[in-house]
Amino acid sequence: MSSSARPLRRALLALACSLACLSAAQAQPVPAAKPQPAAKASSAPAKSAAAKSEAKPAASPLSPADRAYIERIGEVEALVDDEARCKGYPDLPDNQWLPGAAQGRCSLLRKPAWSLEQIDGLLGDKDGAAELDRRFAELLDQHYRVQAQREQIFRAFKAFDASARAGEIAQRWLRAAPRSAYARVALASHYQTIGEEARGFSALSQVGDAQRQDMQSQFAKALPLYDQALELEPRLSVACVQQTAIGRHVSQELWQRATERCRAIDPDSYYVVYGRILASQPNWGGSMQALREAVEDARQRAPRNPILGAVVGEAEGFPVSPISGAPMVTADLARVSKLAPSGTLMSYAARAYAHDGDHWRTFVYASQAVRFWPHNAEFRNLRATALMMLNIPGWAAIDLEQAVRDAPRDPDVRSQLIKVLTMAGRADDAIAQLQPLRALSPQEAARTRFFVCGQLAQGPQYGATAVRCVNELVAEVPEIYEAAQMRAFVLLQARDPGAKAAIDAVLDWPDPDGSAHVRTAKERARMWKADLETNKTALPVR
C-alpha cells in the first residue's frame, strides 16, 4: 500500500467503527420518511407537513410544548422570504430580549429595495437616473424618520455585489448622473465587495500576495468614491460605515477617522453602533472596558432604534465565547443567548449543547442562529446534525441543500449533505453529489463514498444502486482492501455476475505483513464463496 493511501485507510477504518457504534445505539430505527424532491435554489421546504410528520421519532423525549415549538419552526421554514421567515419564528424560550429587538434584527434580512434588474430598467428610461436618485434620497430620509425603514438604505446597496453586471450598472448610473452621491456609493460598494472576496476569511497574514494586491487595488478605487459621496450628501452614513470596514482590513487611522464621522452623522444606526462594538472587542485591539461602554451606549439608544437590542449581549457574551479563547461552558452560553437575539451567540450555545449530547437544545439554539443568519452554511450544518440525531432526516437534507447553495466550494458541507441524503433514503441524489465533491476534494469524496456504500450494504435490498456504488468505490481506491471487501459482500448479496471475481480479489489480496484485519477478511470471503457456490442458481438482482 502506498504511503499516501494509509491516512485514507485509517480514516475509513475509523468511519467504519463509528458507524458500527451508531448502528448499535440506534437499535430501534425510526421508519424512513418519504423521500422529498431536492429543493430548488429559490424554494424552502415544499410542505411543512413533512417536517411535522418527521418530528415524531419513536420513544422521543420531547414534551408537547417541545413538539409545538418544533412544528412552529417547521411551518415558518416553508416561507421563502428571509425576513418573513425570521419574523414568523418563535423566540428563544425564557429570553430577556429587549422589546422589538428580534423583529428589528429580522428587518436586516430584507431584500434590497430595488434589484439590479429594476435599477437597470430605470436607467433605460428618460430621466431614469434622476428618478433613481430621488428614490434613494427618499429611502435615506426614511432611514432617519421611519422606524420600519431603519437601515434599509444600507440594504439597498447590497444589490451592488461583486458581479460584473453590478459594476456595469453602477458605472452606467454614474455616467448618467455624475453628481450622484448614490451612484458613487453603488460603484464603491461593488469595488469593495470584490476586494473583500479577494481577501477571504483568513487572517491578513495568511492572505497571498496576489490576493492582497487585488484587495488593496479594489479598496483604493472605492475609498475616494465614498469621500465624494459624503461631500455631496453628508447624511449618507453608508459611505463612512463602508470606510470603517475597509479600515479594519488595512488602516487603523482610516478606521478611526471614518468611525468618528459616522458617529457624528448617524449615531443611532445599527451598523454604526455594531461597528463600534466589533472594534471594541479585545481580539480587535480593544478592551473589555471599551466593549462594555459600547454595549451600554447601544442599550441607551435602543428605545430610538430597537434593532440595537440585538447587540446588548455582546459584552457579557465575549468572555464566554470561543473567540475569547475561553472553553465553551453550556450554561454560560445559554445564559448570554437569552440577553439578546444574537445568532452568533446562539450558535455557540448550540455547539456546546451538541458537545453535551443534548440534541433537542442543539436544535433550538441552532434554529435561532439559522433564523438570523439563514445563509450561514456552518449554522445550517449544525442544525442538520441535530436533526439527524432527532431522526428527522428529510429536514436535515433540506438544510444541507441550502448550505451547499450558500457554500458550494466547501467540501465538508457537501460531504455532510451526501451522508444525510443517504440516510434519508435518497441514495441516487447522494451519489449524484459525489462527482462535484470529488472535484473539490478527492480524498473526502472517497471517504464519503465509503459511507454511502456502507449504508447501502446494510440492505435489505441490494440493488443496482448499491452495486454501482461499490464498483465506483473500488475504481476510486483500488488500494484499500476494505473497499474490495465491501464490494464483494454487496455483489454477493445482489447475486451480481461479478460476485465471484470480487470475492476472489479479496482472497488474492497481498498481505506481506500478516495483518489480522486482512486475515479476517479472507476468512469471511471463503464463507461468501461457499455461499455463492451453494446458491449459484439464485437469480441476480438487476
HELIX and SHEET records of a PDB file:
HELIX    1   1 ALA A    5  ALA A   25  1                                  21    
HELIX    2   2 SER A   48  GLU A   54  1                                   7    
HELIX    3   3 PRO A   64  VAL A   76  1                                  13    
HELIX    4   4 ASP A   82  GLY A   88  1                                   7    
HELIX    5   5 ALA A  101  CYS A  106  1                                   6    
HELIX    6   6 SER A  107  LEU A  109  5                                   3    
HELIX    7   7 LEU A  116  LEU A  123  1                                   8    
HELIX    8   8 GLY A  128  ARG A  145  1                                  18    
HELIX    9   9 GLN A  147  GLN A  149  5                                   3    
HELIX   10  10 GLN A  152  ALA A  156  1                                   5    
HELIX   11  11 PHE A  157  ALA A  159  5                                   3    
HELIX   12  12 ALA A  164  ALA A  176  1                                  13    
HELIX   13  13 ALA A  181  ARG A  199  1                                  19    
HELIX   14  14 LEU A  204  GLN A  206  5                                   3    
HELIX   15  15 ASP A  209  LEU A  232  1                                  24    
HELIX   16  16 SER A  237  VAL A  250  1                                  14    
HELIX   17  17 GLN A  252  ILE A  265  1                                  14    
HELIX   18  18 TYR A  270  SER A  280  1                                  11    
HELIX   19  19 PRO A  282  TRP A  284  5                                   3    
HELIX   20  20 MET A  288  ARG A  301  1                                  14    
HELIX   21  21 PRO A  306  VAL A  311  5                                   6    
HELIX   22  22 GLU A  314  GLY A  317  1                                   4    
HELIX   23  23 PHE A  318  VAL A  320  5                                   3    
HELIX   24  24 PRO A  322  SER A  324  5                                   3    
HELIX   25  25 THR A  330  SER A  337  1                                   8    
HELIX   26  26 GLY A  343  ASP A  356  1                                  14    
HELIX   27  27 HIS A  359  PHE A  372  1                                  14    
HELIX   28  28 ALA A  377  MET A  389  1                                  13    
HELIX   29  29 PRO A  393  ASP A  406  1                                  14    
HELIX   30  30 PRO A  411  MET A  423  1                                  13    
HELIX   31  31 ALA A  427  ALA A  432  1                                   6    
HELIX   32  32 LEU A  434  LEU A  440  1                                   7    
HELIX   33  33 PRO A  442  LEU A  456  1                                  15    
HELIX   34  34 ALA A  464  GLU A  476  1                                  13    
HELIX   35  35 TYR A  481  GLN A  493  1                                  13    
HELIX   36  36 ALA A  499  LEU A  507  1                                   9    
HELIX   37  37 ALA A  516  THR A  534  1                                  19    
END                                                                             
